[in-house]
Amino acid sequence: MALYGRVALIGLGLIAGSMALAMRRGGLAGHIAGTARTDATRTEALRLGLCDTVHATATEAVAGADLVVLAVPIGAMEGLAAEIAPHLAPGATVTDVGSVKGAVIDAVAPHLPQGVHFIPGHPIAGTEQSGPGAGFAELFDNRWCILTPPEGTDPAAATRLRTLWEGMGARVDEMDAAHHDLVLAVTSHAPHLIAYTMVGVADDLRRVTDSEVIKYSAAGFRDFTRIAASDPTMWRDVFLTNRAATLEILGRFTEELFALQRAIRTGDGEMLHAYFTRTRAIRRGIVEAGQDTDAPDFGRAKTRG
């Protein structure tokens, strides 16, 4: 039996497209309605069978929905919340999939009417691909989804949303929004910024030609470029809205980098070996936790990067 009679997906990119396919796989939604900013995306989503109906506006998509998923860039959340608020069904749940939670709560919560449950969420899954065609039903399998229900959230609504994510294959945890934003600054936001920076540095080093950068990309630089291929609008909004936590972690990163520079300059091989041994153990922990694989190229399918 479906957990939700009608689910509205606002934004039809990688995450929403994968949610649609995962919900279909598990029979979790009676009807999936969707909308996106462009005609091309809406047409493609309908062609792929992601949605039962695709609508020209968000207000049409949310009509009668008991679950509304905001899958748009963080910078667009406030305007979208204000637009759909008068059209939300009493008792509906509104959630999102953004990787920053504090700013989303500040942007969305004030606009939602009484009787509508707002439970922010963040599936920690994705690829550098975007668009409705990038989605696949297995994206969330054995990946974590973090929910950050505000104080006073209806327990039944939270349990229902948790059950949906579990039905889509995810492992679910709950935490405070501020703590989520700090954790993600460490595990995602700062690494992405470092990847963008490293690719930018290679572009600036005119002693290394473009052809050499492409031709001789070893695994490290190749993976930097994979991360740096992610959606620029999304990541612009992430850094602007999770500014404090990201800057804190970048400060810590700079301190670590200075320590490594000093060790290299002074020939302190013992320090370097101990440091790399410790960080290697963290990588092994990620594999042992089932959040990646030690297969060649980390098991990435050729078609997905």
C-alpha positions, 0 to 999 in steps of 0.5 A: 500500500502506498505511503502517500496518495499524491507526491509533488516533486518541485524540481525534476533533477537527479535527486527528484528523478531518483526519488520518483523511480525509487518510489515506483520501485517500492510502490510508495506513492499512489500518484507522482506529480512534478514540475520544473522550471523549463518546458524541456525538463518537464517534457523529458520527465514525462517521457521518462515516466518519472511522473504520472502528471507534469504541471506548468507551475508548482501551485498546480503540482502541489494541489491535493498532495500529501507530500511535497518535496522541494528539490530546487537550489537553496536560493530558490526555496524562499520564493517557492515556499511563499508561492505554494503556501496558499495551495498546500493541503491541510495535514500535508508534509513539506520536505526538501533535499538540500545539503544545508538545513539551517538556511532552508528552515529560515527560508521556508518555515515562516511561509508555511500555514498551520497544520502543514508539517515541515520536515527538512531532509538531506539524502547524502547521495548523488553524482556529478550528473544533473537533469531528469535523465541522470536519475536511477532508482538505486541512488539511495540504496544503503546511503544515509538520509538525514532528517532535521525535524524542528522542535514540536514536529508531529511524530506521526508525520516524521515517522511516515517520512522516515518510512518513505526514505527507508522504502527507497533504500536509505538509512535514516538518521535525525539530528539538529539542523546546526549540527547537520550543517557542520557535519556536511561542511566537513564531509561535503562542502569543504571537499567540494570547494577544495576540488574546485580550487585544485582544478582552478589551480591547474588551469592557472599554471600556464607552465602545464598546458591544457592538453597535459592536464587532460592527458596525464590526469592521474587518479587524484586529479581525475577525481577532483575534476569529477567532483568539480563537475557538479552543478554550479548553481547548487554549490554557489547556494551551498557556500552562501548559505552554509557560510559560517560552518564552511569557513570554520572547516576551511580554517582548520584545513588551512592549519593542517595544510600549513603543518604538512607544508612545514613537514615537507620543507623540513624533511619530516618523513616521520610526521608525513608517514604518521599523518597519511597512515591515520588518514588512510584508516579513515578511508578504510572506515568509509569502505567498511561502513558500506559507503563506498567500495575499494574496487578499481575506480571506487566501483563507479560505473562507466556510464555515471562518471 
